[in-house]
Amino acid sequence: MFINRMHDEPIFINADSLVGVQLNNSDFHRCLLSRVDMTRAYLINCDFRSAELNESKFDFAEMDEAKLIMVDAKGSSFQQTSLSHALLLHSDFEGANFAGAILSNAILKNSKFIECNFCGAIMDYLELEDCDFTNSINDNKTIWKDGFTPEEYGLKKVTK
């Protein structure tokens, strides 16, 4: 399987599917990964700088220490995904689903989380700066870092 990159040679991955694949420490810099299913993939310490991840599925994936820097991930799904110690910087996650995701000790800076789902997520991030959560949702199961007031950031609480 080949994964195309912007302005670079494609990456060859010896697999028929990316579901459940083990790709820890891989470099996906500038890769075109929109509408790709990486459910249950092992993507620890992967570099996704400037990658296109629109409408992709990373549900139940292990993405600890991933570098999601300047990515375009509109409408992607990160349900039950572990993003501990990950960097989510200068990126657009508009409409993404982070339900049940774990963002412990993650750094979130200058990113758009507009209309995202954070229900049941563990959001005890390390740093949060200049992020837009307008019209995103969370619930009573969402765990926020002490002192964080979701409503002040535009999040709405939903009940099920």
C-alpha positions in Angstrom: 0.0 0.0 0.0 1.3 3.4 -0.9 0.5 6.7 1.0 1.0 9.8 -1.1 2.8 12.9 0.3 2.6 16.5 -0.8 5.9 17.4 -2.5 7.7 14.2 -1.6 8.0 10.5 -2.4 5.1 8.3 -1.3 5.5 5.9 1.7 5.2 2.2 1.1 3.5 0.2 3.9 3.5 -3.6 3.7 -0.2 -4.0 4.5 -3.5 -4.4 2.7 -5.3 -2.4 5.4 -4.4 0.2 8.0 -6.9 -1.1 10.5 -4.9 -2.4 13.5 -1.6 -1.8 11.8 1.5 -1.2 14.0 3.3 1.9 12.7 4.9 3.4 15.9 7.5 6.0 15.3 6.5 6.6 11.6 6.9 9.8 9.8 3.7 10.9 8.1 4.9 14.4 7.4 2.8 16.0 4.6 0.9 12.7 4.0 -2.5 12.6 2.3 -4.5 10.5 4.7 -8.0 11.9 4.3 -10.8 9.3 4.5 -8.4 6.6 5.8 -9.5 4.0 8.4 -6.7 3.6 11.0 -9.0 2.1 13.7 -7.1 0.3 16.4 -3.8 1.3 14.8 -0.6 1.7 16.9 0.7 5.2 16.0 2.8 6.0 19.1 5.2 8.8 18.6 4.2 9.3 14.9 4.8 12.6 13.2 1.8 13.9 11.3 3.1 17.4 10.7 1.2 19.2 7.9 -0.7 16.0 7.1 -4.3 15.9 5.6 -6.4 13.7 7.9 -9.9 14.9 6.9 -12.8 12.5 7.7 -10.3 9.8 8.8 -11.0 7.2 11.5 -8.5 6.8 14.4 -11.0 5.2 16.8 -9.4 3.0 19.6 -5.9 3.9 18.2 -2.8 4.3 20.4 -1.5 7.7 19.5 0.5 8.7 22.6 3.2 11.2 21.9 1.9 11.8 18.4 2.8 15.1 16.7 -0.4 16.6 15.2 1.1 19.9 14.1 -0.5 22.0 11.4 -2.8 19.1 10.4 -6.2 19.4 8.7 -8.4 16.8 10.5 -11.9 18.2 9.9 -14.6 15.6 10.6 -12.1 12.9 11.8 -12.9 10.5 14.5 -10.7 9.9 17.6 -13.2 7.9 19.7 -11.6 6.1 22.6 -8.2 7.1 21.2 -5.2 7.5 23.5 -3.5 10.9 22.8 -1.5 11.1 26.0 1.5 13.4 25.8 0.5 14.3 22.2 1.0 17.7 20.6 -2.1 19.2 18.9 -0.7 22.5 17.6 -1.9 25.0 15.0 -4.4 22.4 13.6 -8.0 22.3 12.5 -10.1 19.5 14.1 -13.5 21.1 13.3 -16.3 18.6 13.6 -14.0 15.9 15.0 -15.2 13.3 17.4 -13.1 12.9 20.6 -15.7 11.0 22.6 -13.9 8.9 25.2 -10.5 10.0 24.0 -7.6 10.4 26.5 -5.7 13.6 26.2 -3.7 13.4 29.5 -0.7 15.6 29.5 -1.3 16.6 25.9 -0.4 20.1 24.7 -3.2 21.9 22.8 -2.3 25.2 21.3 -3.7 27.5 18.6 -6.1 24.8 17.3 -9.7 24.8 16.2 -12.0 22.3 18.0 -15.2 23.9 16.7 -18.3 21.6 16.9 -16.3 18.7 18.3 -17.6 15.9 20.6 -15.7 15.6 23.9 -18.3 13.5 25.7 -16.6 11.1 28.1 -13.1 12.3 27.1 -10.3 12.7 29.7 -9.1 16.2 29.1 -6.5 16.6 31.8 -4.1 18.3 29.3 -0.7 19.7 30.2 -1.1 23.0 28.3 -4.1 24.7 26.6 -3.6 28.0 24.8 -5.6 29.9 22.1 -7.9 27.0 21.2 -11.5 27.5 19.9 -14.1 25.1 21.3 -17.1 27.0 19.9 -20.3 24.8 19.8 -18.4 21.7 21.0 -20.1 19.4 23.4 -19.2 17.6 26.6 -21.1 15.7 29.3 -20.9 14.7 32.9 -18.4 12.0 32.1 -16.0 14.4 30.5 -13.0 15.0 32.9 -11.4 18.4 32.6 -8.2 19.7 34.2 -8.9 21.4 37.5 -9.9 25.0 37.1 -11.1 24.6 33.5 -14.6 25.9 32.9 -15.9 24.4 29.6 -18.6 27.0 29.2 -16.1 29.8 29.1 -14.5 28.2 26.1 -17.8 27.8 24.2 -18.5 24.2 25.1 -22.0 23.0 25.7 -23.0 20.4 28.2 -25.3 17.7 26.9 -27.3 15.1 28.9 -28.1 11.7 27.5 
